Amino acid sequence: PTFAELFEINDLKAQVQEKDTVILKLGEKLNSLSGDVKVRKVKRKVEEIETLNLELDHKVTKLAAKNEHLKQTYKQLYDSIKYSSVQSKEQCDDLINKVNLKSAEVSDLNKSLQEKVLVITALKEQLNKLKGKAVLTEAVSLNPIDPALLQVNVAPLVPKLRKNRTAHTYYIRHTQEEAATLREI
């Protein structure tokens, strides 16, 4: 090889060495950048997870508060129902006692009535023996009827019926029969 060729070879070797150095530096930079990208991705994921965690904590807090409110509401309702149930039971017991008392009172009154019926029957029998005649055993109710009620107030006939003599006669006869029936009573 000639000197120029050697010089050219050295020159090319130097260029290759420079390029190798540039390639190594670029490789190192690429590795550091890819490491930065991975770190950034991890940081971003961590931030997303932390944000999601905060949101979930907030939801859990809201649900816990709502749950506590529902517990208090249901406890109040339960206590109210329990109180109403006790009150209802007391009222039922009171009513049962009243019914039992009334039942006993009715039973006593029935016994008393039976005794009185027996006494009345015995007295009627004694009265029959003393008089020797049959005694009226059924009570007659006296309902005096006011004579003014027995008066018949004949209303004037409707003009249409005046022309129909048969209907008029029937009307008069029927009214007189009713008046006679009322007088008999």
TITOR-462142 format. One record per residue: residue number from 1; residue in one letter; y, x, z of N, C-alpha, C in turn; chain. Coordinates in nm, 4 decimals, padded with zeros to 6 digits, always signed. Atoms other than C-alpha are relative to their C-alpha. Example, Ala and Ser with C-alpha at 12.3 -4.5 7.8 and 13.67 -1.06 7.14 Angstrom:
2
TIKE  num  residu       n.v       n.u       n.w      ca.v      ca.u      ca.w       c.v       c.u       c.w  chaine
TIKE    1       a  -00.1190  +00.0890  +00.0000  -00.4500  +01.2300  +00.7800  +00.1200  +00.0900  +00.0000       A
TIKE    2       s  -00.1190  -00.0820  -00.0060  -00.1060  +01.3670  +00.7140  +00.1090  -00.0770  +00.0730       A
***
This chain:
185
TIKE  num  residu       n.v       n.u       n.w      ca.v      ca.u      ca.w       c.v       c.u       c.w  chaine
TIKE    1       p  -00.1173  +00.0820  +00.0000  +00.0000  +00.0000  +00.0000  +00.1255  +00.0877  +00.0000       A
TIKE    2       t  -00.1244  -00.0723  +00.0118  +00.3416  +00.1130  -00.0768  +00.0868  -00.0348  +00.1185       A
TIKE    3       f  -00.0890  +00.0180  -00.1125  +00.6216  +00.1429  +00.1627  +00.0682  -00.1362  -00.0069       A
TIKE    4       a  -00.0666  +00.1291  +00.0160  +00.7911  -00.1652  +00.0277  -00.0977  -00.1108  +00.0373       A
TIKE    5       e  +00.0979  +00.1025  -00.0335  +00.4736  -00.3608  +00.0614  -00.0201  -00.0033  +00.1510       A
TIKE    6       l  +00.0168  -00.0043  -00.1449  +00.4305  -00.2392  +00.4175  +00.1214  -00.0645  +00.0681       A
TIKE    7       f  -00.1214  +00.0560  -00.0564  +00.7894  -00.3285  +00.4902  -00.0023  -00.1518  -00.0131       A
TIKE    8       e  +00.0064  +00.1436  +00.0246  +00.7365  -00.6691  +00.3395  -00.1048  -00.0619  +00.0918       A
TIKE    9       i  +00.1056  +00.0520  -00.0871  +00.4124  -00.7140  +00.5381  +00.0532  -00.0090  +00.1419       A
TIKE   10       n  -00.0570  +00.0016  -00.1351  +00.5929  -00.6204  +00.8605  +00.1027  -00.1129  +00.0141       A
TIKE   11       d  -00.1016  +00.1062  -00.0002  +00.8731  -00.8532  +00.7707  -00.0684  -00.1371  +00.0111       A
TIKE   12       l  +00.0725  +00.1275  -00.0034  +00.6248  -01.1359  +00.7093  -00.0659  -00.0183  +00.1369       A
TIKE   13       k  +00.0611  +00.0089  -00.1317  +00.4447  -01.0526  +01.0354  +00.1039  -00.0417  +00.1033       A
TIKE   14       a  -00.1069  +00.0335  -00.0942  +00.7755  -01.0720  +01.2207  +00.0356  -00.1480  -00.0132       A
TIKE   15       q  -00.0321  +00.1421  +00.0223  +00.8513  -01.4077  +01.0610  -00.1110  -00.0895  +00.0580       A
TIKE   16       v  +00.1132  +00.0777  -00.0512  +00.5019  -01.5314  +01.1480  +00.0048  -00.0008  +00.1522       A
TIKE   17       q  -00.0062  -00.0085  -00.1449  +00.5474  -01.4075  +01.5029  +00.1126  -00.0891  +00.0531       A
TIKE   18       e  -00.1117  +00.0868  -00.0396  +00.8838  -01.5836  +01.5276  -00.0415  -00.1466  -00.0073       A
TIKE   19       k  +00.0424  +00.1396  +00.0188  +00.7325  -01.8995  +01.3931  -00.1039  -00.0368  +00.1059       A
TIKE   20       d  +00.0971  +00.0278  -00.1057  +00.4420  -01.8682  +01.6376  +00.0720  -00.0254  +00.1324       A
TIKE   21       t  -00.0778  +00.0176  -00.1232  +00.6949  -01.8338  +01.9198  +00.0670  -00.1376  +00.0000       A
TIKE   22       v  -00.0657  +00.1313  +00.0117  +00.8866  -02.1403  +01.7946  -00.1034  -00.1104  +00.0206       A
TIKE   23       i  +00.1061  +00.1011  -00.0129  +00.5588  -02.3305  +01.7677  -00.0412  -00.0115  +00.1460       A
TIKE   24       l  +00.0378  +00.0028  -00.1411  +00.4645  -02.2312  +02.1241  +00.1066  -00.0704  +00.0841       A
TIKE   25       k  -00.1090  +00.0638  -00.0747  +00.8079  -02.3329  +02.2549  +00.0023  -00.1513  -00.0256       A
TIKE   26       l  +00.0017  +00.1432  +00.0338  +00.7902  -02.6652  +02.0685  -00.1191  -00.0690  +00.0667       A
TIKE   27       g  +00.1183  +00.0560  -00.0666  +00.4380  -02.7206  +02.2069  +00.0261  -00.0211  +00.1484       A
TIKE   28       e  -00.0322  +00.0134  -00.1425  +00.5619  -02.6526  +02.5602  +00.0976  -00.1160  +00.0233       A
TIKE   29       k  -00.0996  +00.1073  -00.0117  +00.8588  -02.8848  +02.5084  -00.0671  -00.1364  -00.0192       A
TIKE   30       l  +00.0720  +00.1243  +00.0262  +00.6291  -03.1513  +02.3645  -00.0837  -00.0392  +00.1220       A
TIKE   31       n  +00.0792  +00.0278  -00.1205  +00.3993  -03.1187  +02.6651  +00.0884  -00.0489  +00.1146       A
TIKE   32       s  -00.0886  +00.0427  -00.1091  +00.6920  -03.1464  +02.9057  +00.0550  -00.1404  -00.0273       A
TIKE   33       l  -00.0500  +00.1343  +00.0346  +00.8285  -03.4495  +02.7148  -00.1085  -00.1056  +00.0194       A
TIKE   34       s  +00.1076  +00.0977  -00.0178  +00.4914  -03.6202  +02.7114  -00.0260  -00.0207  +00.1489       A
TIKE   35       g  +00.0126  +00.0135  -00.1460  +00.4672  -03.5518  +03.0859  +00.1108  -00.0880  +00.0539       A
TIKE   36       d  -00.1131  +00.0839  -00.0417  +00.8147  -03.7060  +03.1288  -00.0250  -00.1463  -00.0370       A
TIKE   37       v  +00.0278  +00.1364  +00.0455  +00.7077  -04.0081  +02.9263  -00.1032  -00.0644  +00.0927       A
TIKE   38       k  +00.1019  +00.0536  -00.0897  +00.3994  -04.0526  +03.1441  +00.0610  -00.0328  +00.1364       A
TIKE   39       v  -00.0646  +00.0232  -00.1299  +00.6086  -04.0185  +03.4602  +00.0893  -00.1231  -00.0081       A
TIKE   40       r  -00.0882  +00.1160  +00.0185  +00.8616  -04.2710  +03.3240  -00.0816  -00.1291  -00.0072       A
TIKE   41       k  +00.0852  +00.1192  +00.0093  +00.5825  -04.5133  +03.2339  -00.0520  -00.0391  +00.1381       A
TIKE   42       v  +00.0520  +00.0268  -00.1338  +00.4342  -04.4805  +03.5810  +00.1103  -00.0580  +00.0882       A
TIKE   43       k  -00.1117  +00.0501  -00.0808  +00.7772  -04.5288  +03.7424  +00.0333  -00.1442  -00.0378       A
TIKE   44       r  -00.0315  +00.1358  +00.0462  +00.8442  -04.8359  +03.5268  -00.1061  -00.0992  +00.0491       A
TIKE   45       k  +00.1071  +00.0875  -00.0482  +00.5032  -04.9824  +03.6163  +00.0147  -00.0253  +00.1506       A
TIKE   46       v  -00.0179  +00.0135  -00.1448  +00.5680  -04.9144  +03.9867  +00.1151  -00.0959  +00.0296       A
TIKE   47       e  -00.1149  +00.0892  -00.0201  +00.9084  -05.0862  +03.9620  -00.0372  -00.1451  -00.0327       A
TIKE   48       e  +00.0426  +00.1359  +00.0355  +00.7530  -05.3864  +03.7853  -00.0884  -00.0595  +00.1098       A
TIKE   49       i  +00.0893  +00.0469  -00.1059  +00.4843  -05.4106  +04.0520  +00.0795  -00.0326  +00.1269       A
TIKE   50       e  -00.0822  +00.0256  -00.1190  +00.7441  -05.3827  +04.3309  +00.0804  -00.1293  -00.0161       A
TIKE   51       t  -00.0756  +00.1230  +00.0263  +00.9553  -05.6570  +04.1671  -00.0909  -00.1220  +00.0138       A
TIKE   52       l  +00.0963  +00.1098  -00.0092  +00.6503  -05.8795  +04.1309  -00.0413  -00.0239  +00.1457       A
TIKE   53       n  +00.0360  +00.0094  -00.1414  +00.5558  -05.8050  +04.4919  +00.1100  -00.0705  +00.0800       A
TIKE   54       l  -00.1123  +00.0660  -00.0678  +00.9038  -05.9077  +04.6116  +00.0034  -00.1497  -00.0325       A
TIKE   55       e  +00.0004  +00.1413  +00.0397  +00.8854  -06.2315  +04.4117  -00.1123  -00.0756  +00.0718       A
TIKE   56       l  +00.1124  +00.0645  -00.0677  +00.5433  -06.3082  +04.5561  +00.0257  -00.0149  +00.1501       A
TIKE   57       d  -00.0355  +00.0104  -00.1422  +00.6660  -06.2311  +04.9096  +00.0957  -00.1169  +00.0233       A
TIKE   58       h  -00.0974  +00.1096  -00.0102  +00.9558  -06.4724  +04.8523  -00.0712  -00.1359  -00.0111       A
TIKE   59       k  +00.0749  +00.1257  +00.0160  +00.7174  -06.7444  +04.7287  -00.0850  -00.0293  +00.1238       A
TIKE   60       v  +00.0830  +00.0177  -00.1191  +00.4846  -06.6870  +05.0253  +00.0859  -00.0468  +00.1177       A
TIKE   61       t  -00.0902  +00.0403  -00.1080  +00.7806  -06.7166  +05.2646  +00.0392  -00.1468  -00.0148       A
TIKE   62       k  -00.0366  +00.1405  +00.0249  +00.8896  -07.0440  +05.1009  -00.1170  -00.0925  +00.0336       A
TIKE   63       l  +00.1175  +00.0835  -00.0255  +00.5351  -07.1828  +05.1133  -00.0325  -00.0074  +00.1491       A
TIKE   64       a  +00.0256  +00.0008  -00.1442  +00.4954  -07.0803  +05.4777  +00.0981  -00.0939  +00.0705       A
TIKE   65       a  -00.0998  +00.0899  -00.0598  +00.8212  -07.2608  +05.5658  -00.0348  -00.1457  -00.0304       A
TIKE   66       k  +00.0369  +00.1365  +00.0393  +00.7107  -07.5689  +05.3718  -00.1236  -00.0456  +00.0779       A
TIKE   67       n  +00.1214  +00.0311  -00.0749  +00.3691  -07.5564  +05.5397  +00.0333  -00.0336  +00.1456       A
TIKE   68       e  -00.0401  +00.0252  -00.1387  +00.5320  -07.5387  +05.8833  +00.0684  -00.1358  +00.0122       A
TIKE   69       h  -00.0687  +00.1305  +00.0009  +00.7551  -07.8357  +05.7974  -00.1017  -00.1137  -00.0110       A
TIKE   70       l  +00.1034  +00.1029  +00.0158  +00.4512  -08.0362  +05.6810  -00.0828  -00.0154  +00.1278       A
TIKE   71       k  +00.0752  +00.0066  -00.1252  +00.2633  -07.9467  +05.9992  +00.0760  -00.0826  +00.1034       A
TIKE   72       q  -00.0809  +00.0745  -00.0972  +00.5520  -08.0774  +06.2110  +00.0054  -00.1479  -00.0356       A
TIKE   73       t  -00.0067  +00.1399  +00.0439  +00.5814  -08.3944  +06.0021  -00.1308  -00.0716  +00.0306       A
TIKE   74       y  +00.1294  +00.0628  -00.0251  +00.2090  -08.4679  +06.0240  -00.0281  -00.0135  +00.1496       A
TIKE   75       k  +00.0176  +00.0101  -00.1449  +00.2096  -08.3955  +06.3965  +00.0792  -00.1186  +00.0535       A
TIKE   76       q  -00.0809  +00.1147  -00.0432  +00.4934  -08.6451  +06.4451  -00.0673  -00.1310  -00.0404       A
TIKE   77       l  +00.0678  +00.1216  +00.0454  +00.3072  -08.9032  +06.2354  -00.1243  -00.0279  +00.0841       A
TIKE   78       y  +00.1207  +00.0159  -00.0810  -00.0130  -08.8441  +06.4291  +00.0352  -00.0516  +00.1394       A
TIKE   79       d  -00.0423  +00.0447  -00.1326  +00.1686  -08.8786  +06.7611  +00.0461  -00.1449  -00.0033       A
TIKE   80       s  -00.0484  +00.1376  +00.0144  +00.3363  -09.1969  +06.6376  -00.1169  -00.0967  -00.0127       A
TIKE   81       i  +00.1177  +00.0857  +00.0190  +00.0036  -09.3429  +06.5228  -00.0784  -00.0104  +00.1308       A
TIKE   82       k  +00.0734  -00.0004  -00.1263  -00.1603  -09.2418  +06.8488  +00.0695  -00.0924  +00.0998       A
TIKE   83       y  -00.0776  +00.0853  -00.0907  +00.1208  -09.4100  +07.0470  -00.0161  -00.1465  -00.0390       A
TIKE   84       s  +00.0153  +00.1384  +00.0474  +00.0994  -09.7220  +06.8295  -00.1401  -00.0517  +00.0305       A
TIKE   85       s  +00.1383  +00.0396  -00.0274  -00.2776  -09.7275  +06.8703  -00.0177  -00.0351  +00.1475       A
TIKE   86       v  +00.0103  +00.0263  -00.1440  -00.2506  -09.7063  +07.2486  +00.0714  -00.1302  +00.0337       A
TIKE   87       q  -00.0783  +00.1212  -00.0250  +00.0188  -09.9736  +07.2500  -00.0750  -00.1229  -00.0525       A
TIKE   88       s  +00.0765  +00.1096  +00.0596  -00.1910  -10.1930  +07.0201  -00.1196  -00.0352  +00.0878       A
TIKE   89       k  +00.1159  +00.0233  -00.0863  -00.4957  -10.1504  +07.2417  +00.0429  -00.0714  +00.1271       A
TIKE   90       e  -00.0497  +00.0660  -00.1208  -00.2896  -10.2457  +07.5466  +00.0324  -00.1467  -00.0284       A
TIKE   91       q  -00.0331  +00.1382  +00.0360  -00.1603  -10.5558  +07.3680  -00.1279  -00.0820  -00.0182       A
TIKE   92       c  +00.1276  +00.0706  +00.0203  -00.5146  -10.6499  +07.2615  -00.0662  -00.0304  +00.1340       A
TIKE   93       d  +00.0603  +00.0218  -00.1314  -00.6434  -10.6030  +07.6154  +00.0737  -00.1102  +00.0754       A
TIKE   94       d  -00.0808  +00.1021  -00.0659  -00.3552  -10.8125  +07.7488  -00.0306  -00.1385  -00.0573       A
TIKE   95       l  +00.0303  +00.1288  +00.0632  -00.4239  -11.0883  +07.4949  -00.1409  -00.0479  +00.0354       A
TIKE   96       i  +00.1373  +00.0364  -00.0376  -00.7969  -11.0805  +07.5732  -00.0014  -00.0546  +00.1430       A
TIKE   97       n  -00.0074  +00.0489  -00.1384  -00.7160  -11.1170  +07.9432  +00.0613  -00.1393  +00.0057       A
TIKE   98       k  -00.0641  +00.1320  +00.0021  -00.4839  -11.4101  +07.8689  -00.0964  -00.1060  -00.0529       A
TIKE   99       v  +00.0971  +00.0949  +00.0565  -00.7503  -11.5760  +07.6523  -00.1081  -00.0317  +00.1025       A
TIKE  100       n  +00.1025  +00.0223  -00.1024  -01.0081  -11.5276  +07.9266  +00.0528  -00.0898  +00.1115       A
TIKE  101       l  -00.0596  +00.0841  -00.1042  -00.7697  -11.6767  +08.1838  +00.0131  -00.1444  -00.0477       A
TIKE  102       k  -00.0149  +00.1354  +00.0549  -00.6941  -11.9743  +07.9576  -00.1364  -00.0670  -00.0131       A
TIKE  103       s  +00.1348  +00.0545  +00.0137  -01.0645  -12.0185  +07.8890  -00.0516  -00.0472  +00.1359       A
TIKE  104       a  +00.0424  +00.0390  -00.1350  -01.1361  -12.0240  +08.2624  +00.0770  -00.1239  +00.0445       A
TIKE  105       e  -00.0827  +00.1150  -00.0365  -00.8469  -12.2670  +08.3128  -00.0488  -00.1260  -00.0713       A
TIKE  106       v  +00.0510  +00.1142  +00.0765  -00.9779  -12.4942  +08.0352  -00.1339  -00.0456  +00.0574       A
TIKE  107       s  +00.1300  +00.0337  -00.0589  -01.3252  -12.4777  +08.1860  +00.0194  -00.0763  +00.1313       A
TIKE  108       d  -00.0288  +00.0696  -00.1260  -01.1844  -12.5751  +08.5269  +00.0525  -00.1405  -00.0255       A
TIKE  109       l  -00.0545  +00.1319  +00.0326  -00.9876  -12.8602  +08.3700  -00.1098  -00.0933  -00.0516       A
TIKE  110       n  +00.1114  +00.0824  +00.0493  -01.3011  -12.9827  +08.1888  -00.0869  -00.0485  +00.1157       A
TIKE  111       k  +00.0792  +00.0394  -00.1169  -01.4950  -12.9801  +08.5159  +00.0722  -00.1095  +00.0781       A
TIKE  112       s  -00.0798  +00.0985  -00.0731  -01.2128  -13.1676  +08.6864  -00.0004  -00.1335  -00.0735       A
TIKE  113       l  +00.0000  +00.1217  +00.0809  -01.2003  -13.4173  +08.3996  -00.1342  -00.0718  +00.0105       A
TIKE  114       q  +00.1326  +00.0607  -00.0126  -01.5759  -13.4751  +08.4186  -00.0160  -00.0677  +00.1365       A
TIKE  115       e  +00.0067  +00.0594  -00.1339  -01.5483  -13.5341  +08.7913  +00.0792  -00.1301  +00.0052       A
TIKE  116       k  -00.0840  +00.1199  +00.0000  -01.2665  -13.7831  +08.7360  -00.0655  -00.1121  -00.0790       A
TIKE  117       v  +00.0693  +00.1016  +00.0793  -01.4667  -13.9624  +08.4658  -00.1117  -00.0626  +00.0831       A
TIKE  118       l  +00.1067  +00.0513  -00.0857  -01.7583  -13.9927  +08.7078  +00.0564  -00.0917  +00.1087       A
TIKE  119       v  -00.0636  +00.0816  -00.1036  -01.5254  -14.1257  +08.9790  +00.0459  -00.1328  -00.0591       A
TIKE  120       i  -00.0479  +00.1226  +00.0650  -01.3693  -14.3761  +08.7362  -00.1171  -00.0918  -00.0317       A
TIKE  121       t  +00.1184  +00.0798  +00.0321  -01.7130  -14.4915  +08.6221  -00.0551  -00.0661  +00.1269       A
TIKE  122       a  +00.0501  +00.0547  -00.1265  -01.8252  -14.5360  +08.9828  +00.0915  -00.1116  +00.0496       A
TIKE  123       l  -00.0952  +00.1026  -00.0435  -01.5076  -14.7295  +09.0640  -00.0120  -00.1256  -00.0849       A
TIKE  124       k  +00.0167  +00.1165  +00.0880  -01.5567  -14.9555  +08.7606  -00.1255  -00.0778  +00.0381       A
TIKE  125       e  +00.1239  +00.0665  -00.0406  -01.9128  -15.0286  +08.8698  +00.0198  -00.0779  +00.1302       A
TIKE  126       q  -00.0280  +00.0694  -00.1263  -01.7918  -15.1131  +09.2204  +00.0852  -00.1240  -00.0245       A
TIKE  127       l  -00.0872  +00.1123  +00.0324  -01.5202  -15.3353  +09.0744  -00.0801  -00.1122  -00.0652       A
TIKE  128       n  +00.0872  +00.1005  +00.0639  -01.7804  -15.5123  +08.8574  -00.0814  -00.0746  +00.1047       A
TIKE  129       k  +00.0816  +00.0621  -00.1044  -01.9949  -15.5765  +09.1639  +00.0843  -00.0944  +00.0848       A
TIKE  130       l  -00.0866  +00.0826  -00.0838  -01.7003  -15.7109  +09.3606  +00.0460  -00.1255  -00.0730       A
TIKE  131       k  -00.0520  +00.1132  +00.0763  -01.5648  -15.9365  +09.0866  -00.1119  -00.0860  -00.0549       A
TIKE  132       g  +00.1089  +00.0736  +00.0596  -01.8907  -16.0345  +08.9309  +00.0244  -00.0298  -00.1463       A
TIKE  133       k  -00.0302  +00.0214  +00.1423  -01.7298  -16.0426  +08.5909  +00.0052  +00.1357  -00.0696       A
TIKE  134       a  -00.0097  -00.1240  +00.0785  -01.7218  -15.7927  +08.3120  +00.1451  +00.0481  +00.0038       A
TIKE  135       v  -00.1342  -00.0591  -00.0062  -01.4268  -15.5593  +08.3421  +00.0255  +00.0722  -00.1310       A
TIKE  136       l  -00.0382  -00.0684  +00.1236  -01.2429  -15.4311  +08.0420  -00.0061  +00.1503  +00.0247       A
TIKE  137       t  +00.0185  -00.1437  -00.0235  -01.3515  -15.0689  +08.0136  +00.0860  +00.0865  -00.0900       A
TIKE  138       e  -00.0842  -00.0794  +00.0892  -01.1307  -14.9617  +07.7294  +00.1452  -00.0303  +00.0284       A
TIKE  139       a  -00.1422  +00.0184  -00.0286  -00.7645  -14.9096  +07.7907  +00.0688  -00.0545  -00.1238       A
TIKE  140       v  -00.0759  +00.0585  +00.1100  -00.5298  -15.1174  +07.5807  +00.1380  +00.0624  +00.0042       A
TIKE  141       s  -00.1321  -00.0615  +00.0015  -00.2200  -14.9399  +07.4718  +00.1038  -00.1070  -00.0273       A
TIKE  142       l  -00.1081  +00.0962  +00.0169  +00.0954  -15.1396  +07.5033  +00.1111  +00.0665  -00.0781       A
TIKE  143       n  -00.1085  -00.0497  +00.0834  +00.3243  -15.0631  +07.2194  +00.0826  -00.1204  -00.0418       A
TIKE  144       p  -00.0784  +00.1180  +00.0365  +00.5859  -15.3363  +07.2179  +00.0700  +00.0237  -00.1326       A
TIKE  145       i  -00.0659  -00.0090  +00.1300  +00.7181  -15.4058  +06.8727  +00.1303  -00.0763  +00.0100       A
TIKE  146       d  -00.1327  +00.0613  -00.0025  +01.0841  -15.4802  +06.8451  +00.0018  -00.1147  -00.1003       A
TIKE  147       p  -00.0018  +00.1130  +00.0931  +01.1295  -15.8289  +06.6936  +00.0902  +00.0254  -00.1204       A
TIKE  148       a  -00.0888  -00.0285  +00.1130  +01.4070  -15.6931  +06.4786  -00.0761  +00.0692  -00.1114       A
TIKE  149       l  +00.0792  -00.0683  +00.1019  +01.1473  -15.4797  +06.3019  -00.0862  -00.0975  -00.0792       A
TIKE  150       l  +00.0863  +00.0963  +00.0664  +00.9424  -15.7881  +06.2186  +00.0751  -00.0899  -00.0973       A
TIKE  151       q  -00.0772  +00.0824  +00.0929  +01.2257  -15.9584  +06.0332  -00.0153  +00.0566  -00.1398       A
TIKE  152       v  +00.0205  -00.0406  +00.1383  +01.1712  -15.9495  +05.6626  +00.1344  -00.0043  -00.0700       A
TIKE  153       n  -00.1242  -00.0083  +00.0756  +01.4657  -15.8345  +05.4636  -00.0399  +00.0045  -00.1465       A
TIKE  154       v  +00.0432  +00.0086  +00.1386  +01.3906  -15.9512  +05.1135  +00.1115  +00.0552  -00.0865       A
TIKE  155       a  -00.0996  -00.0612  +00.0875  +01.5702  -15.7324  +04.8675  +00.0111  -00.0825  -00.1266       A
TIKE  156       p  -00.0149  +00.0754  +00.1246  +01.7149  -15.8916  +04.5582  -00.0874  +00.0616  -00.1082       A
TIKE  157       l  +00.0888  -00.0449  +00.1064  +01.4917  -15.8700  +04.2565  +00.0768  +00.0747  -00.1071       A
TIKE  158       v  -00.0549  -00.0709  +00.1147  +01.5528  -15.6377  +03.9723  +00.0162  -00.1038  -00.1110       A
TIKE  159       p  -00.0241  +00.1020  +00.1027  +01.7032  -15.8359  +03.6815  -00.1190  -00.0186  -00.0931       A
TIKE  160       k  +00.1128  +00.0093  +00.0916  +01.3989  -15.7615  +03.4678  -00.1090  -00.0908  +00.0576       A
TIKE  161       l  +00.1035  +00.0801  -00.0632  +01.1689  -15.9290  +03.7246  +00.0431  -00.1455  +00.0213       A
TIKE  162       r  -00.0469  +00.1374  -00.0217  +01.3867  -16.2405  +03.7678  -00.0507  -00.0930  -00.1088       A
TIKE  163       k  +00.0428  +00.0825  +00.1126  +01.2841  -16.3634  +03.4274  -00.1507  -00.0213  +00.0017       A
TIKE  164       n  +00.1450  +00.0113  -00.0045  +00.9165  -16.3090  +03.5036  -00.0378  -00.0749  +00.1275       A
TIKE  165       r  +00.0227  +00.0851  -00.1156  +00.8342  -16.5980  +03.7356  -00.1302  +00.0344  +00.0731       A
TIKE  166       t  +00.1284  -00.0320  -00.0624  +00.4741  -16.4957  +03.7986  +00.0148  +00.1223  +00.0893       A
TIKE  167       a  -00.0205  -00.1215  -00.0775  +00.5761  -16.1523  +03.9153  +00.0832  -00.0314  +00.1233       A
TIKE  168       h  -00.0870  +00.0351  -00.1115  +00.8463  -16.3049  +04.1347  -00.0796  -00.0755  +00.1069       A
TIKE  169       t  +00.0809  +00.0768  -00.0940  +00.6025  -16.5487  +04.2944  -00.0958  +00.0932  +00.0749       A
TIKE  170       y  +00.0910  -00.0964  -00.0618  +00.3516  -16.2715  +04.3571  +00.0747  +00.0859  +00.1014       A
TIKE  171       y  -00.0831  -00.0841  -00.0866  +00.6292  -16.0589  +04.5108  +00.0300  -00.0743  +00.1299       A
TIKE  172       i  -00.0345  +00.0793  -00.1182  +00.7340  -16.3378  +04.7519  -00.1245  -00.0191  +00.0874       A
TIKE  173       r  +00.1226  +00.0238  -00.0752  +00.3737  -16.4188  +04.8538  -00.0442  +00.1279  +00.0726       A
TIKE  174       h  +00.0403  -00.1284  -00.0578  +00.2919  -16.0509  +04.9143  +00.0904  +00.0358  +00.1180       A
TIKE  175       t  -00.0953  -00.0309  -00.1065  +00.6061  -16.0039  +05.1253  -00.0256  -00.0885  +00.1207       A
TIKE  176       q  +00.0267  +00.0921  -00.1110  +00.5252  -16.3116  +05.3358  -00.1294  +00.0380  +00.0713       A
TIKE  177       e  +00.1260  -00.0416  -00.0614  +00.1683  -16.1892  +05.3934  +00.0208  +00.1227  +00.0886       A
TIKE  178       e  -00.0283  -00.1198  -00.0794  +00.2956  -15.8535  +05.5140  +00.0741  -00.0368  +00.1275       A
TIKE  179       a  -00.0757  +00.0434  -00.1179  +00.5416  -16.0258  +05.7490  -00.0929  -00.0676  +00.0996       A
TIKE  180       a  +00.0940  +00.0685  -00.0892  +00.2623  -16.2449  +05.8897  -00.0904  +00.1006  +00.0699       A
TIKE  181       t  +00.0852  -00.1038  -00.0586  +00.0415  -15.9397  +05.9444  +00.0746  +00.0736  +00.1096       A
TIKE  182       l  -00.0797  -00.0709  -00.0998  +00.3210  -15.7637  +06.1288  +00.0211  -00.0864  +00.1240       A
TIKE  183       r  -00.0205  +00.0891  -00.1152  +00.3808  -16.0687  +06.3517  -00.1264  -00.0080  +00.0856       A
TIKE  184       e  +00.1259  +00.0075  -00.0733  +00.0130  -16.0808  +06.4451  -00.0204  +00.1227  +00.0887       A
TIKE  185       i  +00.0152  -00.1244  -00.0754  +00.0234  -15.7237  +06.5633  +00.0875  -00.0070  +00.1221       A
***
